[in-house]
Amino acid sequence: MPVGEIATMQQLLARTTARPRFVTTTLAVFAGLALLLAITGFFAVLSRA
């Protein structure tokens, strides 16, 4: 039986986790932006009171 592809365990792990890592990073960035927007809005409301 011929070997189709030779890769190290590190390469296989990186390939397997690339998409979940991208999704997690993207969601974390949007969560940070949402938090920044909420803090800005909260500060604006408190400064007008």
C-alpha positions as CSV (number, residue, x, y, z in Angstrom):
1,M,0.0,0.0,0.0
2,P,1.6,3.3,-1.1
3,V,1.9,6.2,1.3
4,G,-0.2,9.1,0.1
5,E,1.3,11.9,2.0
6,I,4.1,12.2,4.6
7,A,3.7,14.9,7.3
8,T,4.9,15.4,10.8
9,M,2.5,15.3,13.7
10,Q,3.0,19.1,14.1
11,Q,1.9,19.7,10.5
12,L,-1.2,17.4,10.9
13,L,-2.2,19.1,14.2
14,A,-1.7,22.6,12.6
15,R,-3.9,21.6,9.6
16,T,-6.6,20.2,11.8
17,T,-6.8,23.1,14.2
18,A,-6.4,26.0,11.7
19,R,-10.1,26.6,11.0
20,P,-11.2,26.4,14.7
21,R,-8.4,28.7,15.6
22,F,-9.4,31.2,13.0
23,V,-13.0,31.2,14.1
24,T,-12.1,31.6,17.7
25,T,-9.7,34.5,16.9
26,T,-12.4,36.2,14.8
27,L,-15.0,35.9,17.5
28,A,-12.6,37.1,20.1
29,V,-11.9,40.2,18.1
30,F,-15.6,41.0,17.6
31,A,-16.2,40.4,21.3
32,G,-13.5,42.9,22.1
33,L,-15.0,45.4,19.8
34,A,-18.4,44.9,21.2
35,L,-17.0,45.3,24.7
36,L,-15.3,48.5,23.7
37,L,-18.5,49.9,22.1
38,A,-20.5,49.0,25.3
39,I,-18.0,50.7,27.5
40,T,-18.0,53.8,25.3
41,G,-21.9,53.9,25.4
42,F,-21.9,53.4,29.1
43,F,-19.5,56.2,29.6
44,A,-21.5,58.5,27.3
45,V,-24.7,57.8,29.3
46,L,-23.0,58.4,32.6
47,S,-21.4,61.6,31.5
48,R,-24.8,63.1,30.4
49,A,-26.4,62.2,33.7
